[in-house]
Amino acid sequence: MKRTVDFIGKHGRVVVVSHIRPDGDAVGSVLGLTNFLRNVGIEAYPVLKHGVPTVFQFVPGAEGVLTDLPDGDLYVLVDASEWERTGFERPDAPIVRFDHHLTGERYSHYDLLDPEAPSATSLILQFLRTWDERAIDPTVALPLYTGLLTDTGGFKNREGTRAFEDAIYLINRGVNPRKVAELIFREKPIEMYRLLSLALKTLKVVEDGKVAYMVVRREFFEEVGATREHSEGFVEYPLSIKGVIVAMKVEWDPEGYWKVGLRSKDGGPNVAAIAEKFGGGGHYFSAGCRIFGEEEEVIEALLSEIRKALHSTVS
Ligand SMILES: [Mn+2]
């Protein structure tokens, strides 16, 4: 960590970038790190190809996020396993990666990877505490907390104390947890519920009640005037059914593929391994992939891998 502080510190223009269709952890990582670097006098630029989703517009610095990749002396890739996930051509400059995914590419001697971190922002917090705690003001703490809150599913999907220790630290740095939870969980646009009501009609429970899934079809978005942002978190619904240990959401993407979200519960299989069979990845309990094909074929292919994983978990 100390060597990475020196390495980043000696560069002039630092570009901080994360993955396409950013979630709270991607937004929080990009803005938390950018705001900190500016606090310590480094010229830093936050970049997200698809911009900041409406729900995260409250995060300090959201209005300054760039959707094109500027020239830089150093690129910092956060919360992403591969550069390709940024949606940009790989630049001709050094890259440093901060990530908590199990898999992925290494770019330098300064990649900080911690699969135990509850969020990428948790790892970044650890790094910034090594750098200069005085520069962790509310404009840094709030983005980092946003990533922590969302990537842990509201502190639901982690074991141990680390996420809570980070939360306490960030609350002591000016975060109001009630206010943030309200902004993230209680400001849903009505289109989200209209879309959800259509998606729930596709809900199926199979494999003796152990597996549940639902489909978000193209026509659903059109029927209720919803956008891709509105389906965020839908996989929680099949997952929350009693007895279900694996859940998935299969969602139409305008680029022609199905975006698949996979979740596992206690006693369930490693869904990252299932996602990897389709070129995706993630964590043990939460993973995703993209698949081209007809809806029925795609679902059958996924169910077949889930079945195999279930049987090997049982035996
Ligand atoms: Mn993450």
Residues whose N, C-alpha, C, O or C-beta is under 5 A from the ligand:
A	BS01	MN	D25 D79 S119 A120 D151
